[in-house]
Amino acid sequence: MMQHADPSQVEGLMRFFKTGPGQYGYGDKFLGIKVPVTRDVVKACWKDVGFTELEECVTSQYHEVRLAALLTLVDVFSHNKKNPALQKQCVDFYLSHTAYINNWDLVDLSCYPLIGTWLLDKDRSLLYDLARNGKTIWEQRIGMVSTMQFIRHGQTADTYAIAEILLYHKHDLIQKAVGWLLREAGKRNADELRLWLEPRAHTMPRTALRYAIEKFPETERRDWLTH
């Protein structure tokens, strides 16, 4: 990863991920590495990486190195379906390092292929606890976005239930996550989404609503926004 550092990209990435004073990514440091390059590095080396190296990388001061660690963890998890003990070790490692999963891309690129997949055939109270009691907005976002994997398997109940928990959250990054996952659930069944929105649209944050109805026809979107 260090060999791919590109100083010319650092300033733009710092702006994009809101690292200024008072912003959600304040203090984060970047190497200037784009995601496709990070994925190439992970693809080349994930088989040779153990939890000692993952510990070193996920706690790095550099955003892209933390992302590489998370993507590696996902690869180790997804390639060991016949080794549930190792998969659980991956999940436990992830959940014990959420302090370093501290921006929306780090959450969104890792949580549902790992946590969401792990919980497909298990009790999902973990996600409800993260949504209700997460120490950071990132833990709460993990609770919401992890349900993407359920949606992809035709299961939307948890998405709606966790969206209910987070519906009036004040941070726009949670509102966007709620709206995004509602929209994804609506792709499976638009009428189910409409029924869920009907009693809530007039009070829910406009950001979440706009995201949720993004795939509706334009005239219908206007009607929802004037609820």
N, C-alpha and C positions, 0 to 999 in steps of 0.2 A: 504493500500500500504506500509506503513512504517513497518508493521509487516512482510512483505515479503522481506525486504532488505537483500541482500547477499553480504557482502563486498568482498568476494572472486571473484566475477564477475565484480567488478567495473573497475579494470584496463583494462580488455579486452574490455569492452564496451566503455571506453574512447578512446582506440586506434581505435576501429571499427568506431566510430562516429567522428573521427578526431578532438579531443579537444585540441590538442597541439597548441603552439604559431603559429600564421599565418595560421592555418587551419580553415576550414569553421565552425567547431563546437567549436571553442576556448572558454574556460571558462565554458562550460556546466558541470553540476554535475549529477552524477548517483548514484542510490541506489543498482544497481546490480540485477534488476528484469527483467526477460525475458518476451517477449511479450505474450506468452500463459498464464503466471501467471497474467499479467495485465488484459488480457481479462477475466480471471476467476473472478477477483475482480470486474470488471465492470459488468459482468453478474449478480453477486450477489447483487449489490447495485444500479444499475442505476435508478430503479423505485423510490428510496427514495432520489435522489439527485436533488436539485434545482439550480437555477442560482447563488445563493449566494455561494454555495459550489463549483460550477463550476468555479466561479471567483477566489476563493481561490486556487483551484487546477491548473487551466490553467496558473496562474502567479507564480507557484512554481519554486524554483530554481532547482528542480529535474526533469530531462528529463522524467522519467517514470511516474511521477505524472501528468505532462502536457499531456502525451499521454493518460493516464487514463481519464482525463477530456475530451479530444477530442473524444475518443471512446464512452464515456458516452453521449456526445452531439449527436453523430451519432445515438446511440440507442434511445434517446428521440425523435429525429427527425423521425427516420424510423418507430417507433411504434405509431406515431400520424398523420397518413395520413388523418384522418378525422378532423384534427384540424390545418388548414393552418395558423392560427394566431400564434400558438405555433411553428409550423415549421419555420415560418418567423423569430420568435424570436431566434430560434436556428441559423439560417443563419446569422442574424444580429450580434449575439454574436460572431460567428466564425470570421466574417469579421472585427469586431472591436478588435479582439485579435490576429491578424496575427503577431504581434511583438513577440509573444510567440510560434508561430508555426515555429520554427527556425531550423529544420533539415529535411532531406529528408523523414525519416520514419514518422514524425509527419504530413507532407504534404500528403504523399502517402496513408496513412491508413485512412485519414479523408476526404480529399477534394472531391473526386468523389462520395462517397456514400451520401455526404451531399450537397455540392454546385452543383455537377453535376446532382444529382437527382432533386433538387429544380428547376434547369433551364431546365429540359427536355421539359416543355411546356411553357417556358418563353423566353423573349429576353435575348440573351447571350452576350451582349456588355460588361458586367462586366468582363468576362474572357479576352476579347480583351484588355480592359483597364489594367488589371493586367499584362498581357503579355508585353504590351508596356511601361507601366508607374509604374510597381511595384517598391516599395521602396527597396525591397530586392530580392535576387535570389529566396527566398522562396515564395514570392508573385507571382513572375513570374512563378515559377514551379506550383503553384496552378492553374494559368491560363491554363497551358498545361495539367496537369494530370487530371483536372476535366473533360476533354473531354472523359475520359475512359467510363463514364456512357453513353455518347451519342453513342460511338462505340458499346457498348453492346446492344443498341437499334437499331443498323443498320444504324446509322447516322455518317458519317465520314467527312462531309464538314468542320465542325469547327476545327477538329483535323488538317486537312491539312492547313487551313487558319492560325491557331495560330502557327503551326510549321513554316510556312513561316515567321511570325513575329520574331520568336526566332532562326531561322536557323543558324545565324552566331554569336550567343551569345558566348562570350569568355569562360564562366565557364563550366567546363566539366559536372557539375551536371545538367545544363540546356541542354547541348548537349545530355546527356544520356536520359533525360526525353523526348526530342524531338524524338530521335531515337526509344525509347521504344514505344511511342504512335503511331508513324508511323508504326512500326512493328505490333502493335495490329490492326490498321486500315487495314493493309495488309492481316491480317488473314481473314478479311471479303471479301476482293477483292484484290488479289495479283496483277492483271493486272492494277488496279487503282493506286496502290502504284508504280508500275514500270513506269507508265506514268508520275506520279508526280516527281519521282526521275530522270528521263531521262535528263531534262535540268539542273539539279542542282547537280548531283552526283559528277561532276568533280571539283566543288568549295566548296561544303559543308564540314564541319568538319568531319574528318574521324571517330571520335567517334560516332557521330550521324548516319553516314552512316552504320557503322558496326552493330549498334543496329537495324537499320531499316531493314537490309537485312538478319538478323540472321536466319530467317526461310526459306530462299531461298536455293536451292541446292548448294552444295559446289563449283562446277565449275562456277555457275552463280555468286556466291558471289565474287569469284576471279576476274571475268570480271568487276563487278561493282567497285571493289576497284582499278582497273587499268584504270578507266575512265580518 
